[in-house]
Amino acid sequence: MQEKDCIFCKIVRGELPSEKVYEDELVYAFKDINPVA
C-alpha cells in the first residue's frame, strides 16, 4: 500500500474528515466512525 492510498495518512493530512481526540508530534487519535458498544 502506498502512502497516498493509506486511509490513515489521508486522515492525518486532513483529506478525510475525522473527530480528533488528541494530537501531538507523535500521535493523532480520533474517534471511530462506527463504534460498536
PDB file of N, CA, C and O in Angstrom:
ATOM      1  N   MET A   1       0.855  -1.173   0.000  1.00  0.00           N
ATOM      2  CA  MET A   1       0.000   0.000   0.000  1.00  0.00           C
ATOM      3  C   MET A   1       0.900   1.234   0.000  1.00  0.00           C
ATOM      4  O   MET A   1       1.821   1.343   0.809  1.00  0.00           O
ATOM      5  N   GLN A   2       0.629   2.135  -0.892  1.00  0.00           N
ATOM      6  CA  GLN A   2       1.389   3.371  -0.959  1.00  0.00           C
ATOM      7  C   GLN A   2       0.809   4.394  -0.005  1.00  0.00           C
ATOM      8  O   GLN A   2      -0.373   4.341   0.334  1.00  0.00           O
ATOM      9  N   GLU A   3       1.646   5.329   0.430  1.00  0.00           N
ATOM     10  CA  GLU A   3       1.207   6.350   1.379  1.00  0.00           C
ATOM     11  C   GLU A   3       0.021   7.138   0.851  1.00  0.00           C
ATOM     12  O   GLU A   3      -0.857   7.513   1.629  1.00  0.00           O
ATOM     13  N   LYS A   4      -0.028   7.398  -0.441  1.00  0.00           N
ATOM     14  CA  LYS A   4      -1.126   8.194  -0.995  1.00  0.00           C
ATOM     15  C   LYS A   4      -2.466   7.467  -0.898  1.00  0.00           C
ATOM     16  O   LYS A   4      -3.518   8.106  -0.932  1.00  0.00           O
ATOM     17  N   ASP A   5      -2.439   6.132  -0.777  1.00  0.00           N
ATOM     18  CA  ASP A   5      -3.659   5.337  -0.697  1.00  0.00           C
ATOM     19  C   ASP A   5      -4.043   4.976   0.738  1.00  0.00           C
ATOM     20  O   ASP A   5      -5.129   4.447   0.974  1.00  0.00           O
ATOM     21  N   CYS A   6      -3.166   5.255   1.688  1.00  0.00           N
ATOM     22  CA  CYS A   6      -3.376   4.874   3.083  1.00  0.00           C
ATOM     23  C   CYS A   6      -4.472   5.737   3.712  1.00  0.00           C
ATOM     24  O   CYS A   6      -4.347   6.961   3.752  1.00  0.00           O
ATOM     25  N   ILE A   7      -5.543   5.108   4.201  1.00  0.00           N
ATOM     26  CA  ILE A   7      -6.663   5.856   4.780  1.00  0.00           C
ATOM     27  C   ILE A   7      -6.220   6.667   5.994  1.00  0.00           C
ATOM     28  O   ILE A   7      -6.694   7.786   6.193  1.00  0.00           O
ATOM     29  N   PHE A   8      -5.324   6.122   6.805  1.00  0.00           N
ATOM     30  CA  PHE A   8      -4.853   6.842   7.987  1.00  0.00           C
ATOM     31  C   PHE A   8      -3.994   8.040   7.593  1.00  0.00           C
ATOM     32  O   PHE A   8      -4.057   9.087   8.238  1.00  0.00           O
ATOM     33  N   CYS A   9      -3.195   7.894   6.544  1.00  0.00           N
ATOM     34  CA  CYS A   9      -2.392   9.017   6.038  1.00  0.00           C
ATOM     35  C   CYS A   9      -3.307  10.140   5.553  1.00  0.00           C
ATOM     36  O   CYS A   9      -3.023  11.316   5.781  1.00  0.00           O
ATOM     37  N   LYS A  10      -4.396   9.782   4.888  1.00  0.00           N
ATOM     38  CA  LYS A  10      -5.346  10.786   4.399  1.00  0.00           C
ATOM     39  C   LYS A  10      -6.029  11.512   5.552  1.00  0.00           C
ATOM     40  O   LYS A  10      -6.277  12.714   5.459  1.00  0.00           O
ATOM     41  N   ILE A  11      -6.332  10.812   6.622  1.00  0.00           N
ATOM     42  CA  ILE A  11      -6.951  11.439   7.794  1.00  0.00           C
ATOM     43  C   ILE A  11      -5.982  12.432   8.428  1.00  0.00           C
ATOM     44  O   ILE A  11      -6.370  13.556   8.747  1.00  0.00           O
ATOM     45  N   VAL A  12      -4.735  12.032   8.612  1.00  0.00           N
ATOM     46  CA  VAL A  12      -3.734  12.908   9.222  1.00  0.00           C
ATOM     47  C   VAL A  12      -3.482  14.139   8.362  1.00  0.00           C
ATOM     48  O   VAL A  12      -3.282  15.234   8.888  1.00  0.00           O
ATOM     49  N   ARG A  13      -3.489  13.968   7.043  1.00  0.00           N
ATOM     50  CA  ARG A  13      -3.269  15.105   6.134  1.00  0.00           C
ATOM     51  C   ARG A  13      -4.498  15.995   6.014  1.00  0.00           C
ATOM     52  O   ARG A  13      -4.418  17.069   5.417  1.00  0.00           O
ATOM     53  N   GLY A  14      -5.631  15.576   6.566  1.00  0.00           N
ATOM     54  CA  GLY A  14      -6.850  16.375   6.509  1.00  0.00           C
ATOM     55  C   GLY A  14      -7.649  16.171   5.240  1.00  0.00           C
ATOM     56  O   GLY A  14      -8.569  16.940   4.960  1.00  0.00           O
ATOM     57  N   GLU A  15      -7.316  15.147   4.465  1.00  0.00           N
ATOM     58  CA  GLU A  15      -8.033  14.856   3.221  1.00  0.00           C
ATOM     59  C   GLU A  15      -9.350  14.124   3.482  1.00  0.00           C
ATOM     60  O   GLU A  15     -10.248  14.143   2.641  1.00  0.00           O
ATOM     61  N   LEU A  16      -9.464  13.487   4.632  1.00  0.00           N
ATOM     62  CA  LEU A  16     -10.696  12.817   5.051  1.00  0.00           C
ATOM     63  C   LEU A  16     -11.105  13.381   6.407  1.00  0.00           C
ATOM     64  O   LEU A  16     -10.243  13.711   7.223  1.00  0.00           O
ATOM     65  N   PRO A  17     -12.405  13.496   6.658  1.00  0.00           N
ATOM     66  CA  PRO A  17     -12.849  14.049   7.940  1.00  0.00           C
ATOM     67  C   PRO A  17     -12.601  13.073   9.090  1.00  0.00           C
ATOM     68  O   PRO A  17     -12.636  11.856   8.911  1.00  0.00           O
ATOM     69  N   SER A  18     -12.352  13.629  10.263  1.00  0.00           N
ATOM     70  CA  SER A  18     -12.209  12.815  11.467  1.00  0.00           C
ATOM     71  C   SER A  18     -12.555  13.670  12.676  1.00  0.00           C
ATOM     72  O   SER A  18     -12.475  14.897  12.628  1.00  0.00           O
ATOM     73  N   GLU A  19     -12.937  13.011  13.750  1.00  0.00           N
ATOM     74  CA  GLU A  19     -13.195  13.710  15.005  1.00  0.00           C
ATOM     75  C   GLU A  19     -11.979  13.502  15.902  1.00  0.00           C
ATOM     76  O   GLU A  19     -11.869  12.502  16.611  1.00  0.00           O
ATOM     77  N   LYS A  20     -11.075  14.467  15.853  1.00  0.00           N
ATOM     78  CA  LYS A  20      -9.810  14.363  16.576  1.00  0.00           C
ATOM     79  C   LYS A  20     -10.047  14.402  18.080  1.00  0.00           C
ATOM     80  O   LYS A  20     -10.812  15.224  18.584  1.00  0.00           O
ATOM     81  N   VAL A  21      -9.372  13.493  18.787  1.00  0.00           N
ATOM     82  CA  VAL A  21      -9.428  13.432  20.237  1.00  0.00           C
ATOM     83  C   VAL A  21      -8.154  14.032  20.830  1.00  0.00           C
ATOM     84  O   VAL A  21      -8.201  14.732  21.841  1.00  0.00           O
ATOM     85  N   TYR A  22      -7.008  13.753  20.189  1.00  0.00           N
ATOM     86  CA  TYR A  22      -5.719  14.208  20.697  1.00  0.00           C
ATOM     87  C   TYR A  22      -4.718  14.232  19.554  1.00  0.00           C
ATOM     88  O   TYR A  22      -4.783  13.414  18.637  1.00  0.00           O
ATOM     89  N   GLU A  23      -3.778  15.193  19.623  1.00  0.00           N
ATOM     90  CA  GLU A  23      -2.711  15.251  18.626  1.00  0.00           C
ATOM     91  C   GLU A  23      -1.477  15.871  19.252  1.00  0.00           C
ATOM     92  O   GLU A  23      -1.566  16.875  19.958  1.00  0.00           O
ATOM     93  N   ASP A  24      -0.308  15.259  18.987  1.00  0.00           N
ATOM     94  CA  ASP A  24       0.978  15.853  19.313  1.00  0.00           C
ATOM     95  C   ASP A  24       1.949  15.475  18.207  1.00  0.00           C
ATOM     96  O   ASP A  24       1.516  15.035  17.142  1.00  0.00           O
ATOM     97  N   GLU A  25       3.249  15.632  18.428  1.00  0.00           N
ATOM     98  CA  GLU A  25       4.211  15.372  17.356  1.00  0.00           C
ATOM     99  C   GLU A  25       4.340  13.894  16.993  1.00  0.00           C
ATOM    100  O   GLU A  25       4.890  13.565  15.942  1.00  0.00           O
ATOM    101  N   LEU A  26       3.840  12.998  17.850  1.00  0.00           N
ATOM    102  CA  LEU A  26       3.941  11.564  17.586  1.00  0.00           C
ATOM    103  C   LEU A  26       2.601  10.860  17.413  1.00  0.00           C
ATOM    104  O   LEU A  26       2.548   9.775  16.834  1.00  0.00           O
ATOM    105  N   VAL A  27       1.521  11.455  17.903  1.00  0.00           N
ATOM    106  CA  VAL A  27       0.231  10.762  17.987  1.00  0.00           C
ATOM    107  C   VAL A  27      -0.883  11.594  17.367  1.00  0.00           C
ATOM    108  O   VAL A  27      -0.919  12.816  17.512  1.00  0.00           O
ATOM    109  N   TYR A  28      -1.793  10.910  16.674  1.00  0.00           N
ATOM    110  CA  TYR A  28      -3.028  11.520  16.196  1.00  0.00           C
ATOM    111  C   TYR A  28      -4.139  10.535  16.541  1.00  0.00           C
ATOM    112  O   TYR A  28      -4.273   9.498  15.892  1.00  0.00           O
ATOM    113  N   ALA A  29      -4.929  10.851  17.550  1.00  0.00           N
ATOM    114  CA  ALA A  29      -6.013   9.968  17.994  1.00  0.00           C
ATOM    115  C   ALA A  29      -7.345  10.538  17.535  1.00  0.00           C
ATOM    116  O   ALA A  29      -7.597  11.735  17.674  1.00  0.00           O
ATOM    117  N   PHE A  30      -8.206   9.670  16.981  1.00  0.00           N
ATOM    118  CA  PHE A  30      -9.514  10.108  16.505  1.00  0.00           C
ATOM    119  C   PHE A  30     -10.548   9.039  16.812  1.00  0.00           C
ATOM    120  O   PHE A  30     -10.217   7.867  16.996  1.00  0.00           O
ATOM    121  N   LYS A  31     -11.812   9.463  16.862  1.00  0.00           N
ATOM    122  CA  LYS A  31     -12.905   8.545  17.180  1.00  0.00           C
ATOM    123  C   LYS A  31     -13.249   7.663  15.985  1.00  0.00           C
ATOM    124  O   LYS A  31     -13.092   8.059  14.830  1.00  0.00           O
ATOM    125  N   ASP A  32     -13.714   6.476  16.287  1.00  0.00           N
ATOM    126  CA  ASP A  32     -14.195   5.530  15.284  1.00  0.00           C
ATOM    127  C   ASP A  32     -15.479   6.084  14.657  1.00  0.00           C
ATOM    128  O   ASP A  32     -16.328   6.624  15.365  1.00  0.00           O
ATOM    129  N   ILE A  33     -15.623   5.954  13.352  1.00  0.00           N
ATOM    130  CA  ILE A  33     -16.827   6.469  12.696  1.00  0.00           C
ATOM    131  C   ILE A  33     -18.033   5.560  12.904  1.00  0.00           C
ATOM    132  O   ILE A  33     -19.171   5.980  12.692  1.00  0.00           O
ATOM    133  N   ASN A  34     -17.790   4.311  13.318  1.00  0.00           N
ATOM    134  CA  ASN A  34     -18.878   3.367  13.535  1.00  0.00           C
ATOM    135  C   ASN A  34     -18.586   2.529  14.783  1.00  0.00           C
ATOM    136  O   ASN A  34     -18.332   1.330  14.676  1.00  0.00           O
ATOM    137  N   PRO A  35     -18.622   3.156  15.966  1.00  0.00           N
ATOM    138  CA  PRO A  35     -18.286   2.410  17.181  1.00  0.00           C
ATOM    139  C   PRO A  35     -19.326   1.337  17.510  1.00  0.00           C
ATOM    140  O   PRO A  35     -20.517   1.501  17.248  1.00  0.00           O
ATOM    141  N   VAL A  36     -18.851   0.256  18.080  1.00  0.00           N
ATOM    142  CA  VAL A  36     -19.719  -0.838  18.497  1.00  0.00           C
ATOM    143  C   VAL A  36     -19.499  -1.043  19.990  1.00  0.00           C
ATOM    144  O   VAL A  36     -18.391  -1.351  20.430  1.00  0.00           O
ATOM    145  N   ALA A  37     -20.558  -0.870  20.756  1.00  0.00           N
ATOM    146  CA  ALA A  37     -20.536  -0.996  22.223  1.00  0.00           C
ATOM    147  C   ALA A  37     -19.678   0.068  22.782  1.00  0.00           C
ATOM    148  O   ALA A  37     -19.514   0.154  23.999  1.00  0.00           O
TER     149      ALA A  37
END
